[in-house]
Amino acid sequence: MVHGLSDRSDVVFDDERVVVNAGIVLAVTLGQSLGLEKLVDQTVRLGERAGASRPGRKVLSLVHAMLLGADCIDDCDVLRSGRTAAVLGHRPMAPSTLGTFLRSFTFGHVRQLDRVLAQALKRAWQAGAGPGMGRLVIDVDSFVGEVHGHAKQGAGYGYTHKLGYHPILATRADTSEVLHVRLRKGAANTQRGALRFVDELLARVRRAGASGQILLRADSGFWNKTVIARLRGQGCEFSIGVTMHQIVTAQIALIADDAWQPVADYPDSGVCELAETTLGEDRLIVRRVHLHAQDDQTELFAYWRHHAFITNRTEPIHDVDAEHRQHAQVELVIRDLKAQALAHFPSGHYSANSAWTVIACLAHNLGRWTNVLGLPGTTPRAAATLRRRLFSLPGRLTRTARRWTLHLPARWPWAQDFIDALTRIRALPHAA
């Protein structure tokens, strides 16, 4: 047993058979089943622009690098280390080539790439990852993705007072997939483009095969009469937060004291109660909270803090409130995106960053689908967990009797998960 290398030990980078990040073969195999490279080649047409050839190979190079934690174009060089290319199914492209490719995008080309995301979603759902006739819960939110430097086209200062972009995205609650995304300028209002975004979102999930009831949840930044009317017209349920405008506070003030119902599962740090009234033709459900820590600071804080949302659901108030509060899990998807590709936006060109954002969501979804299709029934894992347990596995390629063998570490704690996922993914039908 080796107890440690001394200072006199040699370290050399010369093993030609080592496959760095060999576990990426899971996502590669799933991408092949979904036909992603051919899909990109058929959909993204850059014409005579620089970097226009073989867009599928370039998008897959970015996707696979992002799954391994790449947050800038230079990080994509990780795919060209050792024998990693042997498990990718394509030649990994150099970072300089990928940078030229991204800078060739215009707004229209980004929309083509967005259709790739929609079509990949449809194929994955047809393979078994979709809700089918079941209920689909969608969370819509926005976030500020910070950038560094002042050469970022379209970056600006929003509500966080940080320089960045202000993307809007929609996620699926039970699997954490990104259903739709749109990069916006940093100074964009939260509601900018919300109606068109919702229209595209609903059409996309219906085309992908979601035939059951749809519930859309959002915070008060998306409280918009036209959006709500569109959701109602499409037969969707909604649960959307409202700000404490005068009309809302007036309705809350009319609630009788005996109408408030205690929330039984609230921690001992305070008191929480629920009540409901109406706001127009919708239910207005109000949660009021008093924290015991404020008892000695009544001159600074009102006794009750109110949080309200409107909904067209008809279930009991406690059930509706509990599910509305689960909207917060959209932040876990934002955390995953920021933990890898969207840690920052690598280009000075706005359209290049828009394309990078869509590809980042495609990479995120490929990881989600690896979990959902390869390990069904398990808890959705964070991107960092999937990367640590499955994708970043080192390996070694050998060939005996004209048969390749990928050797992975002995006694790996999640070896059975890897084998189970690979077996299920290999059994998926290939997209036409």
Secondary structure, 3 states (H helix, E strand, C coil): CCCCCCCCCCCCCCCCCEECCHHHHHHHHHHHHHCHHHHHHHHCCCCCCCCCCCHHHHHHHHHHHHHCCCCCHHHHHHHHCCCHHHHCCCCCCCHHHHHHHHHCCCHHHHHHHHHHHHHHHHHHHHHHHCCCCCCEEEEEEECCEECCCCCCCCCEECCCCCEEECCEEEEECCCCCEEEEECCCCCCCCCCCHHHHHHHHHHHHHHHCCCCCEEEEECHHHCCHHHHHHHHHCCCEEEEEECCCHHHHHHHHCCCHHHCEECCCCCCCEEEEEEEEEECCEEEEEEEEEEHHHHHHCCCCCCCEEEEEEECCCCCHHHHHHHHHHHHHHHHHHHHHHCCHHHCCCCCCHHHHHHHHHHHHHHHHHHHHHHHHHCCCCCCCCHHHHHHHHHCCCEEEEEECCEEEEECCCCCCCHHHHHHHHHHHHCCCCCC
